[in-house]
Amino acid sequence: MNRDRSNPARQTEPAYSTTRRTWYGYGSLATVEKSGFGRFLHDCSTVFGDVSIPSLPVLFALVAAPGTGPYDATAAGLVAWTSMVVVGTAIRGGWIAPLATDTLGWVSITPSLLVLRVVYYNFVLAVAVFGGVAVANAAGIAPLSLVVAAVVAIGSALTFPRLAESFYDAVRGR
C-alpha cells in the first residue's frame, strides 16, 4: 500500500511510532516510549478532547433532552460519543485504517479542520442520537436506539479522516 506520511491534513506520526510526547509538569515536555496499552490511553485522551470540545453544543443538548430510561437520548448519546472516541483512538494509533484512504493516523489540527470538526461532530452526534431514538420509537424496539447510535458513530469516525483530507484539499485549492 502506498501510504502518504506527509499529508498535512493528517497526524501520521502517532500511527507509525511507539513514542508519545508527554508533559511532566511546568515547562517539562519529553518524548517517551510507550507500550501498546500506554499508547492507547495516551491517544484516547487526545481523541476524547478532539471529539468532546467541538461537540459541546450537542452534548449540552443531550443533557437537556427529555427521558430517563436506559434507551433514551442521553444513553444513545453516551454510546455514540464513546464509539467515536474509541474508533478515533484506534485510527490515531494506527491499529485500524480509516475508510477510503491509504493514510494511517487521525486528522491534524488546523484552523479549517477545526471548523469542519465543529460542524461534522455536532451533525453526526445529533443524527446518531436523535435519529437513533426516532428509529427505535418508530420500530417499537427501544434498544435499537443504542445500536443505531453506535453504527452511525462508528461509520462517521471511520470516514472522517477521508472527509477531512478532501475538505483540506478543497480549502487549499488543490
Secondary structure in CASP SS format (residue, H / E / C, confidence):
PFRMAT SS
TARGET T0000
AUTHOR 0000-0000-0000
METHOD secondary structure of the structure
MODEL  1
M C 1.00
N C 1.00
R C 1.00
D C 1.00
R C 1.00
S C 1.00
N C 1.00
P C 1.00
A C 1.00
R E 1.00
Q E 1.00
T C 1.00
E H 1.00
P H 1.00
A H 1.00
Y H 1.00
S C 1.00
T C 1.00
T E 1.00
R E 1.00
R E 1.00
T E 1.00
W E 1.00
Y E 1.00
G E 1.00
Y C 1.00
G C 1.00
S E 1.00
L E 1.00
A E 1.00
T E 1.00
V E 1.00
E E 1.00
K C 1.00
S C 1.00
G H 1.00
F H 1.00
G H 1.00
R H 1.00
F H 1.00
L H 1.00
H H 1.00
D H 1.00
C H 1.00
S H 1.00
T H 1.00
V H 1.00
F H 1.00
G H 1.00
D H 1.00
V H 1.00
S H 1.00
I C 1.00
P C 1.00
S C 1.00
L H 1.00
P H 1.00
V H 1.00
L H 1.00
F H 1.00
A H 1.00
L H 1.00
V H 1.00
A H 1.00
A C 1.00
P C 1.00
G C 1.00
T C 1.00
G C 1.00
P C 1.00
Y C 1.00
D C 1.00
A H 1.00
T H 1.00
A H 1.00
A H 1.00
G H 1.00
L H 1.00
V H 1.00
A H 1.00
W H 1.00
T H 1.00
S H 1.00
M H 1.00
V H 1.00
V H 1.00
V H 1.00
G H 1.00
T H 1.00
A H 1.00
I H 1.00
R H 1.00
G C 1.00
G C 1.00
W C 1.00
I C 1.00
A C 1.00
P C 1.00
L C 1.00
A C 1.00
T C 1.00
D C 1.00
T C 1.00
L C 1.00
G C 1.00
W E 1.00
V E 1.00
S C 1.00
I C 1.00
T C 1.00
P H 1.00
S H 1.00
L H 1.00
L H 1.00
V H 1.00
L H 1.00
R H 1.00
V H 1.00
V H 1.00
Y H 1.00
Y H 1.00
N H 1.00
F H 1.00
V H 1.00
L H 1.00
A H 1.00
V H 1.00
A H 1.00
V H 1.00
F H 1.00
G H 1.00
G H 1.00
V H 1.00
A H 1.00
V H 1.00
A H 1.00
N H 1.00
A H 1.00
A H 1.00
G C 1.00
I C 1.00
A C 1.00
P C 1.00
L H 1.00
S H 1.00
L H 1.00
V H 1.00
V H 1.00
A H 1.00
A H 1.00
V H 1.00
V H 1.00
A H 1.00
I H 1.00
G H 1.00
S H 1.00
A H 1.00
L H 1.00
T H 1.00
F H 1.00
P H 1.00
R H 1.00
L H 1.00
A H 1.00
E H 1.00
S H 1.00
F H 1.00
Y H 1.00
D H 1.00
A H 1.00
V H 1.00
R H 1.00
G C 1.00
R C 1.00
END
